[in-house]
Amino acid sequence: MDTTLLDQMSLLETVGIVAAFVLGGIFKGILGLGVPVIAVPVIADAISIVLAIILISVPSVVPNIYQVWAYRHHVDPDIRLLPLGIASIVGSGLGILTLTSVDPTVLTRLLGLILWLYMGFRALKPSFQLSRRIARWTNAPAGFLAGLAGGLTGVSAPVILVYLMSLRLPKETFILTISWYFIAMGGGQFAWLVQAGLMTWTLFVWSVLSLIPIFVGMWLGTRIGHYVSKQRFEQLILVMMALMGAKLLFNL
């Protein structure tokens, strides 16, 4: 992977990427997600989508380890975390292996359409909730599809968000579950990037350094999150889904 693109970034682009990591960290602290959703489009615009996926690999794992530990007492037994994680690794691997040979534009817009369709359905059926029986056998398919989307586009949140929001989980359980998913998917994605020869030592160092602004943002977001009720939490997630859908669908 050519790293000279990093050296060609302007000061404004560099500041924009750092700001995106901080903002992503703030949303991560409040909602349990936000870093790839915000940072990947910014990095992709400044550099390239492939480098964006590589640089986000370490931040996709490390912050989530902290959140899984912080919310470890809020596990839902009907949300089987192990099948969810394993399937996401398989899906992300398939996505990474085809990353350099597939144009992700169509898939990216499809993900945006999925989000908007879900938002429309949620508006028509605000009380809709997947049953716990369905939740138990849909863990693996949801993980695989989300991992596949993440491997191809760097953004797996649309698929996993639709799944978890349909379960109407408590705030703490939602953050724990999505953080576990991001650990599995991100860890598998990192391994596949190494296997594919896309991860270099230079890019790894830059990926690690990105944790600094992310943890600053998470520190702020966690403190803000203490004042966010469950209802407000769901509203913020829906707003993020709507904005994400617009970004993906219309390439804003």
Backbone bond lengths (Angstrom), bond angles and torsions (degrees), N, CA, C in turn:
res aa  C-N    CA-C-N  psi(-1)  N-CA   C-N-CA  omega(-1)  CA-C   N-CA-C  phi
1 M - - - 1.458 - - 1.508 109.92 -
2 D 1.326 117.63 128.52 1.454 123.13 -178.52 1.524 109.49 -73.56
3 T 1.357 116.37 119.74 1.464 121.13 -179.00 1.514 112.43 -97.87
4 T 1.337 118.30 0.83 1.457 119.68 -178.98 1.525 111.57 -65.83
5 L 1.319 117.70 -21.76 1.457 120.64 177.39 1.523 111.52 -60.78
6 L 1.328 116.60 -30.86 1.458 120.14 177.54 1.524 110.92 -64.67
7 D 1.329 116.70 -39.57 1.458 121.04 -179.12 1.524 112.05 -71.30
8 Q 1.319 116.99 -20.27 1.454 120.99 -176.58 1.529 112.94 -89.52
9 M 1.332 117.31 -1.97 1.456 120.24 179.95 1.522 110.60 -67.07
10 S 1.323 116.10 141.38 1.455 120.65 175.71 1.525 109.65 -79.43
11 L 1.338 115.48 167.17 1.463 119.92 177.97 1.524 110.68 -61.44
12 L 1.329 116.55 -40.24 1.461 120.57 179.94 1.523 111.12 -63.51
13 E 1.322 117.84 -41.32 1.462 121.44 178.05 1.518 111.04 -64.82
14 T 1.324 116.30 -40.14 1.468 120.57 178.93 1.525 110.98 -63.63
15 V 1.341 116.33 -45.63 1.463 120.86 178.34 1.527 110.12 -62.09
16 G 1.327 116.32 -39.93 1.460 120.29 179.47 1.522 112.20 -62.74
17 I 1.334 116.69 -40.19 1.461 120.81 179.44 1.528 111.06 -67.33
18 V 1.344 116.41 -43.30 1.466 120.28 177.79 1.531 110.44 -61.62
19 A 1.343 116.38 -43.24 1.466 120.50 178.80 1.531 110.76 -62.84
20 A 1.334 116.70 -37.79 1.460 120.55 178.50 1.527 110.89 -64.25
21 F 1.337 116.93 -38.60 1.465 120.24 177.43 1.528 110.81 -65.69
22 V 1.336 117.38 -41.76 1.466 120.45 178.73 1.527 110.17 -63.62
23 L 1.335 116.85 -47.41 1.465 120.69 -179.90 1.522 111.12 -63.27
24 G 1.341 115.85 -40.79 1.459 119.38 176.14 1.516 111.76 -61.08
25 G 1.336 116.49 -38.66 1.460 120.89 177.45 1.521 112.22 -64.62
26 I 1.333 116.52 -38.53 1.465 119.98 177.83 1.526 110.64 -61.80
27 F 1.330 116.19 -47.98 1.464 119.61 178.11 1.530 111.03 -64.59
28 K 1.331 116.93 -35.59 1.463 120.92 177.52 1.525 110.30 -61.06
29 G 1.319 116.56 -43.47 1.457 120.42 179.70 1.510 112.93 -65.44
30 I 1.334 116.92 -33.78 1.468 120.91 -177.92 1.523 111.96 -83.96
31 L 1.354 116.32 -46.57 1.462 121.22 -168.12 1.526 114.63 -109.68
32 G 1.332 117.36 -16.14 1.460 119.69 -176.19 1.510 113.43 93.17
33 L 1.333 117.92 -1.10 1.463 122.30 176.99 1.517 108.15 -153.39
34 G 1.332 115.20 165.95 1.449 117.64 176.69 1.516 114.59 146.09
35 V 1.351 117.33 -28.41 1.467 118.79 -175.04 1.529 111.96 -65.30
36 P 1.350 119.76 -58.22 1.472 118.30 178.98 1.515 112.60 -63.86
37 V 1.340 116.78 -36.65 1.460 121.15 -177.04 1.524 110.62 -58.99
38 I 1.326 116.79 -42.02 1.462 121.23 -177.04 1.517 111.54 -89.47
39 A 1.338 117.15 -42.72 1.467 120.36 -172.17 1.525 113.23 -75.17
40 V 1.335 117.86 -40.36 1.466 120.13 -175.35 1.527 112.63 -58.73
41 P 1.358 119.71 -48.53 1.470 118.24 178.86 1.527 112.99 -60.95
42 V 1.345 117.27 -37.55 1.461 120.73 -179.54 1.523 110.78 -66.63
43 I 1.337 116.28 -46.64 1.465 120.08 179.63 1.520 110.68 -65.80
44 A 1.334 116.20 -39.64 1.468 119.73 179.88 1.521 111.05 -62.03
45 D 1.344 116.82 -39.15 1.461 120.22 178.95 1.525 111.16 -68.21
46 A 1.339 116.39 -36.08 1.470 120.28 -177.21 1.527 111.97 -81.74
47 I 1.334 117.37 -33.62 1.470 120.07 -175.21 1.523 109.47 -124.51
48 S 1.353 116.43 -89.74 1.462 121.94 178.20 1.514 108.75 -162.16
49 I 1.332 116.43 158.91 1.458 120.51 -178.08 1.527 111.02 -66.40
50 V 1.331 117.79 -35.62 1.468 120.04 -179.28 1.529 110.25 -66.13
51 L 1.343 116.96 -46.55 1.453 119.69 178.04 1.525 111.18 -65.18
52 A 1.323 117.50 -33.46 1.455 120.33 177.48 1.524 110.77 -61.89
53 I 1.322 116.69 -44.01 1.463 121.16 179.57 1.528 110.48 -63.99
54 I 1.337 116.56 -39.10 1.468 120.53 179.74 1.522 110.93 -67.36
55 L 1.340 117.27 -47.30 1.460 121.23 -176.62 1.523 112.55 -67.00
56 I 1.327 117.71 -26.29 1.459 120.54 -178.39 1.525 111.91 -86.30
57 S 1.338 117.69 -1.52 1.473 120.46 -172.47 1.528 112.64 -64.67
58 V 1.326 118.05 -46.65 1.473 119.78 179.40 1.526 111.35 -69.00
59 P 1.359 119.48 -46.49 1.468 119.38 176.51 1.519 114.18 -62.10
60 S 1.326 117.47 -17.26 1.461 120.16 178.05 1.521 111.93 -75.60
61 V 1.347 116.87 -12.88 1.464 120.81 -176.06 1.518 112.35 -114.01
62 V 1.332 116.80 -56.35 1.473 121.38 -167.17 1.530 113.66 -59.29
63 P 1.335 120.62 -50.03 1.471 118.67 -179.31 1.524 113.35 -61.46
64 N 1.330 116.43 -29.12 1.456 119.90 -178.81 1.519 112.49 -72.12
65 I 1.324 117.18 -27.70 1.468 120.27 176.34 1.528 109.72 -60.31
66 Y 1.321 115.62 -43.57 1.465 120.36 177.94 1.522 111.16 -61.30
67 Q 1.350 116.72 -43.83 1.462 119.11 -175.98 1.524 112.34 -71.93
68 V 1.323 117.88 -33.06 1.466 120.22 174.95 1.527 109.70 -63.16
69 W 1.313 116.87 -42.05 1.460 120.84 178.74 1.532 110.68 -66.01
70 A 1.319 116.79 -42.78 1.463 120.95 -177.20 1.524 111.91 -64.99
71 Y 1.355 117.23 -32.80 1.467 120.99 -175.99 1.530 111.81 -111.78
72 R 1.309 117.38 24.29 1.473 122.30 -172.78 1.525 112.89 -63.34
73 H 1.314 118.64 -19.96 1.463 120.91 -178.09 1.534 112.37 -88.77
74 H 1.325 117.40 7.81 1.469 120.31 -175.58 1.534 111.41 -117.30
75 V 1.322 116.94 34.54 1.465 121.65 178.54 1.525 109.86 -71.81
76 D 1.340 116.12 136.19 1.463 121.85 173.03 1.528 107.47 -99.74
77 P 1.349 118.79 117.98 1.470 120.93 -176.17 1.522 113.74 -62.21
78 D 1.331 117.89 -21.60 1.460 120.55 178.76 1.520 112.86 -79.82
79 I 1.318 117.12 -15.53 1.467 121.51 176.64 1.523 107.01 -97.10
80 R 1.310 116.09 95.96 1.465 120.62 -175.36 1.527 109.47 -77.75
81 L 1.317 114.40 104.83 1.456 120.63 -171.74 1.526 113.21 -69.78
82 L 1.327 117.46 -35.35 1.465 119.79 -176.23 1.530 112.39 -65.07
83 P 1.355 119.86 -51.00 1.476 118.71 176.43 1.520 112.54 -60.74
84 L 1.324 116.73 -37.32 1.464 120.84 177.98 1.525 110.78 -59.20
85 G 1.348 115.86 -45.44 1.459 120.33 -178.16 1.523 112.86 -69.49
86 I 1.329 116.91 -45.72 1.471 120.33 -178.35 1.525 110.91 -62.50
87 A 1.330 116.29 -44.26 1.468 120.03 -179.47 1.524 111.35 -64.28
88 S 1.327 117.28 -35.05 1.460 120.06 179.65 1.526 110.95 -67.96
89 I 1.342 117.05 -34.68 1.467 121.00 177.37 1.528 110.32 -64.71
90 V 1.326 115.84 -44.46 1.472 120.38 178.56 1.529 110.08 -62.29
91 G 1.314 116.42 -45.52 1.457 120.44 -179.88 1.518 112.78 -63.30
92 S 1.336 117.36 -43.93 1.465 120.03 179.99 1.519 110.89 -66.22
93 G 1.331 117.01 -34.28 1.464 120.01 177.56 1.510 111.63 -63.22
94 L 1.320 116.09 -44.29 1.461 119.85 178.38 1.528 110.73 -62.46
95 G 1.340 115.76 -39.19 1.458 119.79 178.44 1.517 112.63 -66.08
96 I 1.334 116.78 -43.42 1.465 121.41 -179.37 1.524 110.50 -64.50
97 L 1.321 117.81 -41.14 1.463 121.29 -177.67 1.528 112.10 -63.32
98 T 1.319 117.40 -25.57 1.464 120.79 179.80 1.527 112.13 -107.45
99 L 1.353 116.88 7.22 1.459 121.59 -173.52 1.517 113.09 -59.88
100 T 1.329 116.84 -44.79 1.466 120.10 -173.97 1.525 113.04 -82.48
101 S 1.337 117.85 -5.37 1.462 119.62 -177.05 1.526 113.50 -118.25
102 V 1.328 116.89 1.86 1.463 120.75 -177.84 1.524 109.53 -123.98
103 D 1.316 116.64 133.84 1.460 121.46 175.15 1.531 108.20 -76.77
104 P 1.341 117.70 114.91 1.464 119.87 -174.73 1.521 114.06 -80.70
105 T 1.333 118.22 0.95 1.472 120.66 -174.45 1.523 112.12 -59.66
106 V 1.331 116.34 -47.41 1.467 120.20 -178.05 1.525 110.65 -62.33
107 L 1.332 116.25 -45.43 1.460 119.77 -179.92 1.524 110.77 -64.21
108 T 1.340 117.18 -40.44 1.457 120.72 179.95 1.520 110.96 -58.77
109 R 1.337 116.19 -44.40 1.464 119.98 179.34 1.526 111.47 -69.26
110 L 1.318 116.18 -32.91 1.469 119.49 176.15 1.527 110.44 -63.59
111 L 1.330 116.79 -40.47 1.463 120.62 178.18 1.527 110.55 -62.37
112 G 1.330 115.82 -41.52 1.460 119.21 176.76 1.511 112.09 -62.39
113 L 1.342 116.79 -39.70 1.460 121.29 178.52 1.522 110.88 -65.07
114 I 1.340 116.50 -39.44 1.468 120.33 178.22 1.522 110.59 -60.39
115 L 1.326 116.33 -42.50 1.461 120.04 179.62 1.524 111.30 -63.13
116 W 1.311 116.47 -44.77 1.459 119.28 -178.54 1.523 111.96 -68.70
117 L 1.322 116.71 -35.97 1.462 119.34 176.18 1.526 110.25 -63.44
118 Y 1.332 115.97 -41.02 1.460 119.08 178.14 1.531 110.61 -64.60
119 M 1.332 116.51 -41.67 1.460 119.73 178.96 1.533 110.65 -60.46
120 G 1.348 116.09 -42.08 1.455 119.60 178.01 1.521 111.85 -63.92
121 F 1.341 115.90 -42.73 1.460 120.41 178.25 1.527 110.58 -63.54
122 R 1.330 116.03 -40.80 1.472 120.38 -179.97 1.529 110.88 -64.39
123 A 1.346 116.36 -35.62 1.460 119.71 178.21 1.527 111.09 -66.93
124 L 1.344 116.83 -37.55 1.464 121.14 179.85 1.524 111.98 -77.23
125 K 1.344 116.04 -33.90 1.468 121.69 -178.28 1.531 109.51 -126.54
126 P 1.323 117.54 71.28 1.472 120.34 -174.04 1.529 114.01 -62.95
127 S 1.331 117.28 -22.73 1.466 120.03 -178.40 1.532 112.81 -95.54
128 F 1.346 117.18 6.19 1.472 119.90 -176.69 1.525 110.57 -61.90
129 Q 1.333 115.08 138.44 1.462 121.00 177.85 1.517 109.44 -152.48
130 L 1.332 116.63 130.60 1.454 120.05 175.41 1.515 109.87 -67.06
131 S 1.315 116.50 140.93 1.462 120.13 178.73 1.523 110.06 -71.96
132 R 1.317 116.21 159.54 1.464 120.83 179.15 1.540 110.44 -66.50
133 R 1.319 117.90 -30.15 1.462 120.45 177.70 1.531 110.02 -63.54
134 I 1.331 115.81 -45.36 1.472 119.87 177.92 1.528 110.28 -66.15
135 A 1.322 116.59 -37.57 1.462 120.50 -179.16 1.524 111.42 -58.96
136 R 1.340 116.66 -37.05 1.461 119.67 -175.76 1.530 112.49 -67.26
137 W 1.352 117.82 -36.37 1.464 117.77 -176.36 1.525 113.65 -99.99
138 T 1.336 116.94 -0.32 1.468 119.29 176.82 1.526 112.50 -102.76
139 N 1.325 118.00 0.53 1.468 120.71 179.25 1.530 111.95 -55.09
140 A 1.336 115.61 -54.34 1.459 120.36 -175.19 1.537 112.70 -66.29
141 P 1.357 119.59 -48.08 1.472 118.48 177.99 1.526 113.14 -58.08
142 A 1.326 116.58 -40.64 1.463 119.87 179.19 1.521 110.61 -64.51
143 G 1.332 116.35 -42.37 1.466 120.34 178.62 1.517 111.96 -63.20
144 F 1.333 117.01 -42.08 1.462 120.37 -179.25 1.525 111.38 -64.36
145 L 1.316 117.28 -48.27 1.465 120.93 -177.95 1.524 111.06 -64.84
146 A 1.329 116.79 -39.33 1.463 119.72 178.60 1.526 110.64 -67.32
147 G 1.327 116.79 -41.36 1.464 120.27 177.76 1.514 112.10 -64.09
148 L 1.318 116.62 -40.43 1.463 120.99 177.91 1.526 110.62 -60.95
149 A 1.323 116.08 -44.71 1.463 120.24 178.67 1.524 110.89 -63.15
150 G 1.336 116.30 -40.52 1.463 119.74 179.24 1.511 112.51 -65.59
151 G 1.326 116.96 -39.22 1.460 120.20 179.94 1.517 112.48 -66.50
152 L 1.336 116.66 -33.94 1.461 120.85 -176.89 1.522 113.53 -84.89
153 T 1.332 116.58 -34.17 1.463 119.42 -172.08 1.524 114.53 -121.95
154 G 1.337 117.79 -11.59 1.459 120.54 -175.99 1.516 112.78 84.62
155 V 1.320 117.80 -4.80 1.469 121.82 -178.86 1.518 108.76 -128.31
156 S 1.321 116.38 106.71 1.462 120.58 179.00 1.514 111.38 -103.46
157 A 1.331 116.93 -6.68 1.463 121.19 -173.84 1.532 114.31 -58.06
158 P 1.347 120.23 -38.20 1.466 118.08 -177.67 1.523 113.85 -53.91
159 V 1.324 117.44 -45.39 1.469 120.73 -176.35 1.522 110.86 -70.38
160 I 1.322 116.68 -48.98 1.467 119.58 -176.75 1.526 110.82 -68.34
161 L 1.340 117.34 -31.53 1.459 120.17 178.07 1.522 111.77 -66.39
162 V 1.321 116.42 -44.95 1.466 120.01 178.88 1.522 109.97 -58.85
163 Y 1.320 116.39 -42.18 1.469 121.31 -179.60 1.534 111.30 -64.72
164 L 1.325 116.67 -52.74 1.463 120.03 -175.03 1.531 112.31 -70.35
165 M 1.330 117.03 -36.40 1.464 118.81 177.77 1.525 111.01 -65.72
166 S 1.329 117.05 -30.64 1.467 120.77 178.29 1.521 111.91 -69.19
167 L 1.332 117.06 -18.84 1.462 120.96 179.43 1.529 112.47 -87.13
168 R 1.353 116.30 -14.63 1.470 122.18 178.41 1.524 111.12 53.64
169 L 1.306 116.01 54.75 1.459 122.03 -177.71 1.524 111.30 -77.95
170 P 1.337 117.87 153.77 1.462 120.03 169.75 1.525 110.69 -59.31
171 K 1.323 117.18 155.14 1.456 122.04 -174.75 1.531 112.01 -54.30
172 E 1.327 116.42 -46.75 1.461 120.15 -176.27 1.529 111.46 -67.03
173 T 1.339 116.70 -40.19 1.469 120.86 178.76 1.518 110.60 -67.58
174 F 1.327 116.90 -38.10 1.457 121.22 177.15 1.528 110.62 -60.04
175 I 1.328 117.14 -48.26 1.466 121.03 -179.10 1.526 110.84 -63.85
176 L 1.329 116.93 -42.83 1.467 120.46 177.94 1.522 110.95 -60.41
177 T 1.339 117.38 -48.12 1.463 121.33 -175.12 1.521 111.72 -66.31
178 I 1.315 117.52 -45.76 1.456 119.28 -177.30 1.537 110.62 -71.35
179 S 1.335 117.03 -29.86 1.465 119.86 176.29 1.527 110.41 -68.59
180 W 1.334 116.79 -41.48 1.465 120.42 175.88 1.529 110.72 -60.31
181 Y 1.333 115.60 -44.25 1.457 119.63 178.16 1.526 111.17 -58.69
182 F 1.327 116.86 -45.33 1.460 120.28 -178.28 1.534 111.81 -65.66
183 I 1.330 117.79 -32.72 1.472 120.47 175.79 1.524 109.68 -63.29
184 A 1.335 115.86 -50.04 1.466 120.09 -178.02 1.523 111.00 -63.95
185 M 1.337 116.90 -49.92 1.447 121.05 -177.81 1.519 111.30 -65.02
186 G 1.339 116.26 -44.08 1.458 120.21 -179.07 1.517 112.55 -67.88
187 G 1.346 116.35 -40.24 1.459 119.41 177.82 1.518 111.92 -64.43
188 G 1.331 115.83 -43.54 1.461 119.38 176.38 1.505 112.09 -64.38
189 Q 1.321 116.21 -39.79 1.462 120.96 179.33 1.530 110.95 -62.83
190 F 1.333 116.11 -41.18 1.464 120.02 178.38 1.526 110.38 -61.32
191 A 1.331 116.20 -45.97 1.463 119.75 179.56 1.522 111.78 -61.52
192 W 1.340 116.62 -41.18 1.465 119.99 179.09 1.522 111.63 -67.40
193 L 1.330 117.43 -35.25 1.465 120.66 177.13 1.522 110.94 -63.10
194 V 1.334 115.81 -41.31 1.476 120.18 177.26 1.518 109.76 -64.98
195 Q 1.330 116.20 -45.59 1.456 121.16 -178.82 1.529 111.19 -60.85
196 A 1.321 116.86 -36.65 1.463 121.40 -178.31 1.524 112.84 -81.76
197 G 1.343 116.91 -2.94 1.459 120.72 179.26 1.515 113.62 76.56
198 L 1.342 117.56 16.57 1.458 120.99 -178.84 1.528 112.71 -89.96
199 M 1.330 117.20 -23.75 1.460 121.42 -179.60 1.526 110.11 -92.26
200 T 1.336 116.32 121.37 1.466 122.01 176.07 1.523 108.77 -110.81
201 W 1.325 116.77 167.75 1.461 120.49 178.98 1.528 110.99 -62.74
202 T 1.332 116.50 -38.80 1.463 120.04 179.82 1.526 110.91 -62.65
203 L 1.321 116.12 -46.60 1.459 119.68 179.61 1.525 111.46 -67.17
204 F 1.322 116.59 -34.37 1.466 120.04 177.16 1.529 110.75 -62.31
205 V 1.334 116.46 -43.70 1.467 120.49 179.12 1.529 110.61 -62.03
206 W 1.334 116.89 -44.47 1.457 119.90 178.39 1.531 111.38 -63.58
207 S 1.320 116.63 -36.65 1.458 120.86 178.22 1.528 110.87 -64.75
208 V 1.343 116.10 -41.13 1.467 120.70 177.62 1.527 110.84 -65.44
209 L 1.326 117.23 -42.58 1.466 121.01 -179.43 1.524 112.17 -62.18
210 S 1.323 116.78 -27.40 1.467 119.63 179.92 1.522 112.01 -65.88
211 L 1.352 116.70 -16.13 1.462 119.94 178.79 1.527 112.06 -65.14
212 I 1.334 117.38 -25.77 1.468 120.36 -176.77 1.528 111.31 -61.97
213 P 1.349 119.05 -57.34 1.477 117.15 177.92 1.530 113.19 -65.79
214 I 1.330 117.26 -27.96 1.465 119.70 179.45 1.523 110.91 -66.22
215 F 1.337 117.37 -44.92 1.464 120.04 -179.04 1.531 111.64 -69.70
216 V 1.320 116.80 -29.84 1.471 119.38 172.95 1.532 109.24 -61.63
217 G 1.331 115.73 -46.88 1.456 120.12 178.30 1.520 112.44 -63.65
218 M 1.336 116.93 -41.85 1.465 120.21 179.70 1.517 111.87 -62.99
219 W 1.327 116.59 -37.55 1.470 121.13 178.06 1.526 109.96 -59.06
220 L 1.334 115.54 -43.96 1.465 120.08 178.62 1.536 110.55 -69.16
221 G 1.341 116.41 -44.97 1.453 120.68 -176.74 1.519 113.65 -64.05
222 T 1.330 117.12 -38.74 1.462 120.94 179.63 1.521 111.10 -62.02
223 R 1.317 116.54 -39.74 1.458 120.47 178.94 1.524 111.62 -69.80
224 I 1.311 116.73 -36.98 1.462 120.29 176.12 1.529 110.05 -67.50
225 G 1.342 116.17 -38.24 1.465 121.54 -176.49 1.519 114.12 -61.01
226 H 1.328 118.06 -25.68 1.466 121.06 179.10 1.525 111.62 -63.11
227 Y 1.323 117.22 -21.97 1.461 121.72 -177.04 1.531 112.53 -101.56
228 V 1.353 116.20 8.29 1.464 120.72 -177.18 1.532 109.43 -101.67
229 S 1.330 117.21 119.55 1.465 121.63 179.19 1.530 110.21 -75.07
230 K 1.355 116.38 168.68 1.464 120.32 179.21 1.527 110.94 -61.38
231 Q 1.335 116.90 -41.60 1.458 119.69 179.82 1.525 110.89 -64.00
232 R 1.328 116.64 -44.52 1.457 120.25 178.60 1.519 111.09 -66.38
233 F 1.334 115.43 -34.64 1.462 120.78 178.23 1.532 110.18 -60.63
234 E 1.338 117.08 -48.03 1.460 120.58 179.22 1.528 111.06 -63.49
235 Q 1.319 116.85 -38.13 1.461 120.22 178.87 1.533 110.98 -63.58
236 L 1.324 116.60 -41.15 1.465 120.54 178.75 1.528 111.09 -65.24
237 I 1.337 116.52 -39.87 1.462 120.09 177.41 1.529 110.27 -61.94
238 L 1.330 116.67 -44.17 1.460 120.65 -179.71 1.529 111.48 -64.46
239 V 1.324 116.61 -38.14 1.470 119.88 176.80 1.520 110.15 -63.29
240 M 1.338 116.44 -44.42 1.461 120.07 178.89 1.530 110.42 -62.52
241 M 1.325 117.28 -40.21 1.458 120.37 178.78 1.531 110.80 -62.93
242 A 1.335 117.01 -41.28 1.459 120.61 -179.87 1.528 110.81 -64.51
243 L 1.335 116.78 -45.00 1.467 120.85 179.46 1.525 110.92 -65.23
244 M 1.334 115.57 -41.37 1.449 120.06 179.01 1.528 110.68 -63.34
245 G 1.340 116.11 -42.07 1.459 120.30 178.65 1.510 111.92 -61.10
246 A 1.342 117.06 -42.06 1.461 120.84 178.23 1.514 111.44 -63.57
247 K 1.333 115.86 -42.24 1.464 120.80 -179.84 1.527 110.84 -63.01
248 L 1.322 116.76 -45.90 1.454 120.84 -177.05 1.524 112.04 -72.01
249 L 1.328 116.25 -39.17 1.453 119.65 -174.42 1.520 112.97 -75.06
250 F 1.329 115.94 -38.29 1.464 120.03 -175.07 1.530 113.37 -109.66
251 N 1.363 115.92 3.78 1.464 120.80 178.10 1.520 111.10 52.96
252 L 1.332 116.06 48.57 1.469 121.38 -177.46 1.525 111.06 -72.55
